[in-house]
Amino acid sequence: MSIRPIFIIFVALMLHGCGEENTAPTNSAGFAGLGQDADGFQHAESNSSLTFPADHSAHPDYRIEWWYLTANLEDESGEPLGLQWTLFRQALMAPSGRPEPTPWAADQLWMAHMALSQDEQHHVAERFGRSHSQALLTTPNDSQAGVIASPFHAWLDDWQLKANDEADNRNFDNLTLTAYSGEDASRFGYTLELTAEGPLVLHGDGGFSQKAANGQGSMYYSQPFWHIEGDVTLNGETKTVSGRGWLDREWSSQLLDARQSGWDWFSIHFDDGHKLMAFQLRGGGDDSDNSGSEPGADYRSGTLITPEGRATPLVNNDITLTPLASSAVAGREVPTQWRLEIPSVEIDINIEAPHANRWMTTSVPYWEGEVGVNDRASGEPLGEGYLEMTGY
């Protein structure tokens, strides 16, 4: 997802303990904390350039970072499933203040989420870890959690996303994802093979994704072309599944404007092979970017991707997002049906969550789940995808 609930990982770690899984919801307020001061950290800028496979690895001199996978799958009987697996990193201190590496020194904290959903079932787990920034440049044997570029390996304990061999893998060509939680009949999880059928896609200006009218943003790219096959375990039963996956990679030190408190993010696989990423941050869209938006308006951005992987950036005025219906979820009203209009590319679609109960009962709670996509005028099914919403 393009913008992720990572900023209170330190509080969560202190409350719940390294390595423990947690399912207790907490207050969802405070997402504007991602706009707090980030002096001493490296900042994402529009003139930055991305290099692969090096940028698949961690960037410990930035304050926040994530590797975020969502997938729309079907089992052998054709029944749909949805899944999420995410690894988050947070730097506890700026580079100049970090301690020398020792067995007890940690300047990086980690959080991992996994979810597996089918019909009205929605299973969620969470883990925490820690590392020293220097350990991120070595091997999984040196750190409880981390990410290395070549051969690619992202892990927190035994939850891991890794390259199948020592090939270049600059496009995340062939990876294996493994994550399980719970015991006996309550055990759930997956072992999946991910094969890229298209290139990496850079969002925004060469990978710099602006998030507010004042110019703050992140480095952001995706692998939206994964074909996935493997096994999922749910309710004591293991099923063979296949489908489509989308990985977001993002890092920043001051992601949001202080006025922004939540966001709505969409990733869509159209049946004709096109892909679409779109998001809005609620607030922060004033007229300093000459966009014509009113002070306090929502700030929007996106990318339309051809089947071959060519990306067309979409800016604030290109996109209109309108909530059409809401559902009562976890004691709040959450919009689970949307209209998305992009007149410049003749897109006018309805996006609807078939199941409203996709609340992530993690330390920082949020909504994330599968959606279906239909043509606004005819109602014709056009595709599927994922929706994330925070701050509700």
C-alpha positions in Angstrom: 0.0 0.0 0.0 1.2 3.3 -0.6 0.9 4.7 2.9 1.2 2.5 5.9 0.3 2.7 9.6 3.9 2.4 11.0 4.5 5.5 13.0 3.6 4.1 16.5 5.6 0.9 16.1 7.8 1.8 19.1 4.8 2.2 21.4 3.3 -1.0 20.1 6.6 -2.9 20.7 6.9 -1.6 24.3 3.3 -2.6 25.0 3.2 -6.0 23.4 6.8 -7.3 23.4 9.3 -8.4 20.8 8.2 -11.5 18.8 4.7 -11.7 20.2 1.5 -11.8 18.1 -1.3 -9.5 19.0 -4.9 -9.2 18.1 -6.1 -6.5 20.5 -7.5 -3.4 18.8 -6.4 0.0 20.0 -7.3 3.6 19.2 -6.9 4.4 15.5 -6.4 8.1 16.0 -3.1 9.8 15.4 -2.2 9.0 11.8 -1.1 12.6 11.4 2.0 11.5 13.4 3.5 10.5 10.1 3.9 14.3 9.5 6.0 14.9 12.5 9.4 16.5 12.4 12.2 14.2 10.9 15.3 16.2 11.4 18.5 14.2 11.0 17.0 11.6 8.7 17.5 11.3 5.0 14.5 12.7 3.0 12.8 11.4 -0.2 13.2 14.0 -3.0 12.0 14.3 -6.5 15.6 14.3 -7.9 16.3 11.0 -6.2 17.0 7.9 -8.4 16.2 4.3 -7.8 18.7 1.4 -8.4 17.7 -2.2 -8.5 18.2 -4.6 -7.0 19.9 -2.4 -4.3 16.7 -0.5 -3.4 14.8 -3.8 -2.7 16.8 -3.7 0.5 16.3 -1.6 3.7 17.0 2.1 3.9 17.8 2.6 7.6 18.7 6.3 7.3 15.0 7.0 6.4 12.5 6.9 9.3 9.9 4.5 7.9 9.7 1.8 5.3 7.6 -1.2 4.2 7.3 -4.2 1.9 3.6 -4.7 1.4 1.9 -7.6 -0.5 -1.8 -8.1 -1.2 -3.3 -10.8 -3.3 -6.6 -11.8 -4.9 -6.7 -15.6 -5.1 -9.0 -18.5 -5.8 -9.0 -22.0 -4.4 -9.5 -25.2 -6.4 -13.3 -24.8 -6.3 -13.1 -21.3 -7.6 -13.9 -19.6 -4.3 -12.1 -16.3 -3.8 -9.6 -15.6 -1.1 -7.7 -12.5 -0.1 -4.4 -12.2 1.7 -1.9 -9.6 3.0 1.6 -9.9 4.2 3.6 -6.8 5.3 6.9 -6.0 6.8 7.4 -2.6 8.3 10.6 -0.9 9.5 11.0 2.1 11.8 14.2 3.9 12.7 14.2 4.8 16.4 16.8 7.5 16.0 18.6 9.6 13.4 21.8 8.1 12.0 24.1 10.5 14.0 22.7 9.3 17.3 22.9 5.6 16.8 24.8 3.3 19.2 27.7 1.1 18.2 26.4 -2.4 17.3 26.3 -4.8 20.3 24.1 -7.9 21.0 21.7 -5.6 22.9 21.8 -2.5 20.7 18.8 -1.9 18.5 18.1 1.3 16.5 15.6 -0.3 14.1 12.2 -1.7 15.1 10.1 -4.0 12.9 6.5 -5.0 12.7 4.9 -7.7 10.4 1.2 -8.2 9.6 -0.4 -11.2 7.9 -4.1 -11.7 7.1 -6.0 -14.4 5.3 -9.7 -13.9 4.3 -12.4 -16.0 2.7 -16.1 -15.3 2.8 -16.9 -13.9 6.3 -13.7 -15.3 7.8 -10.9 -12.8 8.4 -7.8 -14.0 10.3 -5.1 -11.6 11.4 -1.7 -11.9 13.1 1.1 -9.5 14.1 4.7 -9.8 15.1 7.4 -7.5 16.3 11.2 -7.5 16.1 14.3 -5.4 16.4 17.7 -5.0 14.8 20.8 -2.8 14.6 21.0 -0.9 11.3 24.4 -2.5 10.5 22.9 -6.0 10.8 20.6 -5.1 7.9 23.6 -5.4 5.5 24.5 -9.0 6.4 22.4 -12.2 6.7 19.3 -13.4 8.5 21.5 -15.2 11.0 22.7 -11.8 12.3 19.3 -10.3 13.0 15.7 -11.1 14.2 14.3 -9.1 11.3 15.6 -7.4 8.2 15.8 -7.2 4.4 18.8 -7.8 2.1 18.8 -7.1 -1.6 20.8 -10.0 -3.2 19.7 -12.7 -3.0 16.5 -10.9 -1.9 15.3 -11.9 1.6 12.9 -10.1 3.9 12.1 -11.7 7.2 10.8 -11.4 10.8 11.6 -14.7 12.6 10.2 -17.4 10.3 7.8 -15.2 8.4 9.8 -14.5 5.2 9.7 -13.4 1.6 12.8 -14.5 -0.3 14.3 -15.2 -3.7 14.1 -18.8 -4.9 17.6 -18.7 -6.2 20.6 -16.4 -6.5 19.5 -14.9 -9.8 19.5 -11.1 -10.3 15.8 -10.8 -9.2 15.8 -7.0 -9.9 12.2 -7.3 -10.8 11.3 -9.6 -8.0 11.1 -12.3 -10.6 10.7 -15.4 -8.5 10.0 -15.3 -4.8 8.6 -17.6 -2.1 6.4 -16.3 0.7 6.0 -18.3 3.9 4.0 -17.2 7.0 1.9 -19.2 9.5 0.2 -18.3 12.8 -1.6 -20.2 15.5 -1.7 -23.8 16.6 -3.8 -26.9 15.8 -7.3 -26.0 14.5 -6.6 -22.3 14.8 -3.5 -22.4 12.6 -3.6 -20.3 9.4 -1.1 -19.1 6.8 0.4 -19.8 3.4 3.4 -21.0 1.4 3.2 -19.3 -2.0 5.4 -19.0 -5.2 5.4 -15.6 -6.7 6.4 -15.1 -10.4 6.7 -11.7 -12.0 5.0 -11.5 -15.4 5.9 -7.8 -16.0 8.3 -5.1 -14.9 8.6 -3.0 -11.8 6.6 0.2 -11.9 7.8 3.6 -10.5 5.1 5.9 -9.2 5.1 9.7 -9.4 8.1 11.4 -10.7 10.6 8.6 -11.4 9.7 6.9 -8.1 9.1 10.1 -6.0 5.5 10.0 -4.9 4.2 13.4 -3.6 1.8 13.1 -0.7 0.8 16.7 0.0 0.7 20.1 -1.7 3.7 21.3 0.3 5.9 18.7 -1.5 6.4 16.0 1.2 6.4 12.5 -0.1 8.1 9.1 -0.4 10.1 6.9 -2.7 7.5 4.4 -4.1 7.5 1.6 -6.6 5.5 -1.6 -7.1 5.6 -5.0 -8.6 1.9 -5.4 -9.7 2.4 -8.3 -12.1 2.8 -11.3 -9.8 1.2 -14.6 -10.7 0.8 -16.6 -7.4 0.4 -20.3 -6.8 0.7 -22.3 -3.7 -1.1 -23.5 -0.6 -3.1 -21.8 2.2 -4.1 -23.3 5.5 -7.4 -22.3 7.0 -9.7 -24.0 9.5 -7.4 -27.1 9.7 -7.6 -27.5 5.9 -4.9 -26.9 3.3 -6.0 -25.7 -0.1 -4.2 -25.1 -3.4 -4.7 -21.5 -4.6 -3.7 -19.3 -7.5 -4.2 -15.7 -8.6 -2.8 -12.2 -8.8 -0.5 -10.3 -6.4 0.7 -6.7 -5.9 3.7 -5.6 -3.9 4.3 -2.0 -2.8 7.7 -0.7 -1.7 7.9 2.6 0.0 10.2 4.6 2.3 10.2 8.1 3.7 11.1 10.2 6.7 8.2 12.7 6.7 5.4 11.0 4.7 2.5 13.3 5.4 1.5 16.9 6.0 0.6 17.4 9.7 -3.0 18.2 8.6 -3.5 14.7 7.1 -5.0 12.1 9.4 -6.0 9.2 7.1 -6.1 7.8 3.6 -7.9 5.6 1.1 -5.7 3.5 -1.2 -6.7 1.3 -4.1 -4.9 -1.3 -6.2 -6.8 -2.7 -9.2 -6.2 -5.6 -11.6 -8.3 -5.0 -14.7 -9.3 -8.1 -16.6 -7.9 -6.6 -19.8 -4.4 -6.5 -18.2 -4.2 -2.9 -17.2 -3.4 -2.0 -13.5 -4.4 1.0 -11.5 -3.0 2.5 -8.2 -4.9 5.4 -6.7 -4.9 7.0 -3.3 -6.3 10.0 -1.5 -5.0 11.6 1.7 -7.7 13.3 3.6 -6.5 16.9 4.0 -3.3 18.7 2.9 -4.4 19.6 -0.6 -4.2 23.4 -0.7 -3.5 25.6 -3.7 0.3 25.9 -3.2 0.8 23.3 -6.0 -1.4 25.3 -8.4 -3.9 22.4 -8.6 -6.9 24.5 -7.9 -7.8 22.6 -4.8 -9.3 24.4 -1.8 -7.3 24.6 1.5 -7.9 21.4 3.5 -9.1 19.5 0.4 -8.1 15.9 -0.1 -4.8 15.2 -1.9 -4.9 12.5 -4.7 -2.4 10.7 -6.8 -2.2 7.5 -8.8 -0.7 5.5 -11.7 -2.3 3.8 -14.7 -0.2 0.9 -15.9 -0.5 -0.8 -19.3 -0.3 -4.6 -19.6 3.3 -4.1 -20.8 4.2 -2.1 -17.7 4.2 1.5 -19.1 3.1 3.9 -16.4 1.1 7.1 -16.7 1.2 9.3 -13.6 -2.1 10.7 -12.4 -2.2 13.9 -10.4 -4.6 15.5 -8.0 -7.1 16.9 -10.6 -7.2 13.8 -12.7 -8.9 11.7 -10.0 -12.3 12.0 -8.3 -13.1 9.6 -5.5 -16.7 9.5 -4.0 -17.8 7.2 -1.2 -21.2 5.7 -2.2 -22.1 3.5 0.8 -20.7 2.7 4.3 -20.7 -0.3 6.6 -20.6 -0.6 10.3 -17.2 -2.1 11.1 -15.6 -2.4 14.5 -17.8 0.3 16.0 -17.4 2.8 13.2 -18.7 3.7 9.8 -16.3 2.7 7.0 -16.9 3.5 3.3 -17.0 0.1 1.5 -18.4 1.2 -1.8 -16.7 3.9 -4.0 -17.0 5.6 -7.3 -13.6 6.3 -9.0 -13.5 8.7 -12.0 -10.5 9.5 -14.2 -12.0 11.3 -17.2 -8.6 11.8 -19.0 -8.4 8.0 -19.5 -12.2 7.3 -19.7 -12.4 5.4 -16.4 -15.6 5.6 -14.4 -15.9 2.6 -12.1 -17.6 1.4 -9.0 -15.4 -0.3 -6.4 -17.1 -2.5 -3.8 -16.0 -4.7 -0.9 -18.0 -7.9 -0.9 -17.2 -8.4 2.8 -17.1 -5.5 5.2 -15.5 -7.3 8.1 -11.9 -6.8 7.0 -10.8 -4.8 10.0 -7.1 -5.3 10.9 -7.1 -5.8 14.7 -3.5 -4.9 14.9 -1.7 -2.5 17.2 -2.5 0.3 14.8 -6.0 -0.8 13.5 -7.1 -0.2 9.9 -9.3 -1.7 7.2 -7.9 -3.7 4.4 -9.7 -6.1 2.1 -10.6 -7.4 -1.3 -12.8 -5.4 -3.7 -14.6 -6.0 -7.0 -14.6 -3.5 -9.8 -17.6 -2.8 -12.2 -18.2 -0.4 -15.0 -20.3 2.5 -13.6 -22.7 2.8 -16.5 -23.3 -0.9 -17.5 -22.4 -2.8 -14.2 -20.1 -5.0 -16.2 -17.4 -6.7 -14.0 -14.0 -5.2 -14.9 -11.6 -6.6 -12.4 -10.6 -7.0 -8.8 -8.2 -5.6 -6.3 -7.5 -4.4 -2.8 -8.6 -1.3 -0.7 -6.9 0.1 2.4 -8.5 2.8 4.6 -7.1 4.4 7.8 -8.2 7.0 10.2 -11.9 6.1 10.4 
